[in-house]
């Protein structure tokens, strides 16, 4: 019984150390990519975000929060990267909790691309500027 409580406590402490949603709405966490195109990691800190993947290197930069929803049934946040470098393909990064330790992370090349992501003519377009990288990432529960 005692070892079960200790294991549960370790899991809780791990989750708290890797993701935090503070009273002021701050969101922090480390997320590991899965698959060939998404290998790498996303690091969200109190004031900066960094996402390194196979096809894009977004070094640590300041961000602005465009959307945030942390209700009982959803955890989702959208970041606007302030000063991205040449190797960073994404201006907008969306992070949404899927289940357990699974998170969906999507990178959009423009604000327009993010805003029009659900339009059929937009999301099925072959134009390079409309491409979105969607990655299943492993992060805290």
NORLIN-V241689 format. One record per run of one state. SS is the DSSP state (hx for helix, st for strand, lp for the rest). FROM is the first residue (numbers start at 0). TO is the last residue. If there is no record, write none. Layout:
# NORLIN-V241689
ss:from:to
SS:FROM:TO
SS:FROM:TO
This chain:
# NORLIN-V241689
ss:from:to
lp:0:0
hx:1:17
st:18:20
lp:21:25
st:26:32
lp:33:39
st:40:43
lp:44:46
st:47:51
lp:52:55
st:56:70
lp:71:72
st:73:80
lp:81:90
st:91:98
lp:99:100
st:101:107
lp:108:109
hx:110:114
lp:115:118
hx:119:122
lp:123:126
hx:127:129
lp:130:130
st:131:137
lp:138:140
